[in-house]
Amino acid sequence: MSVFVIVDNALTARLVERVLADPRVEVVNAKERSTAMMKARSVLLREVEPTVLLLDSDSLEERAIVEDQLEIGGYLQRSSRGLPNRLVLAIPQVESILFTDRTGLEKALERRIDDEDAFEARFRPKAVFYRLLGGDDVEACALGVVERLDESALKRMATHPAIREIQEFVSDIGVRFRRVG
């Protein structure tokens, strides 16, 4: 039994793979938000596997977050045919997972994060992370940072609410499938 976690970019895919490190989870990079939504629907309809769709909320406003949960979550639910599924919104963005462990991120970045950047990252983690990377090929640099995260940093990053929500879903699915099977 696999649980598919559908994401919308390569950085998120690799970060989730490394932080979760769960053989029951198959992370799929759909490359963009709308494609990720369609891929999650497709997995539910064709692959008939439990599915998590992980997206940025791109907001801190409760109203906008609830609207996404209702609209996108409803879209998944209508596609599910009763299969377990979950929309997980990273608030405000997936890059906030990296800032869960400032020391570990600094080590992987090979530079210090000043207090102003750390504060701004609470509201704009993607912008801050990419600004800290600098350089020309930011996607490759970002993936390199994720690869350099050590085990203790990954463990602390696993406490991020979005990651915990995925872990709880996977655990719950495992229990349900064991009881049925």
Steps between C-alpha positions, in 0.01 A plus 500: 500500500632840399381845585560744218606852595450729202695828495551779250878544478833317525617672819184403685522143369856451622441677830196285577685182401791585729296622797244219489745222405208256502504200264117501499500842332551565130559868426398619153612834356226628269706815427222756544198562721218427255678190370548381860127529559423302183766240584353449848159448342650257249674296771174472692302398191751279314763383747243456777753596769466725805619846401628818662513821300756737655481861387599845624218698655680815380309679773491552872137611488263247649225582249722430197629179657148376578388582145786291357422217740136501394555543126807283443412257778152464351648439156709215644211359699273492194772310312577253775224242468538450874879457494686676780639834388619820655582851392791633706568870474844619605442834666606723342740293283684169505832679547383579855597138579864597444478784752369263769867434581694821445830348616465200270403723208797729566731199498354376169511852350855539625415849620336676789138615484460840662213572736318721250498224238390244759214729601398570138510125427199456730295688240693453174714186534534434127621853422744500790637154420563583134651838593739321739604265221600774258692371199390412151347154511282542810308176446820294500627698800172441685516127434862500617397659829234234551760229432736652759242495781627268770292241686445718807374788283267264312368368829424851628343596166270199535324692780361751247117487498477405129742211544326383818167505318640279223657264756169470688315429175749228402482342846122511500486343154737224609278417797186496285657277235637256759157466662332436166768269357 
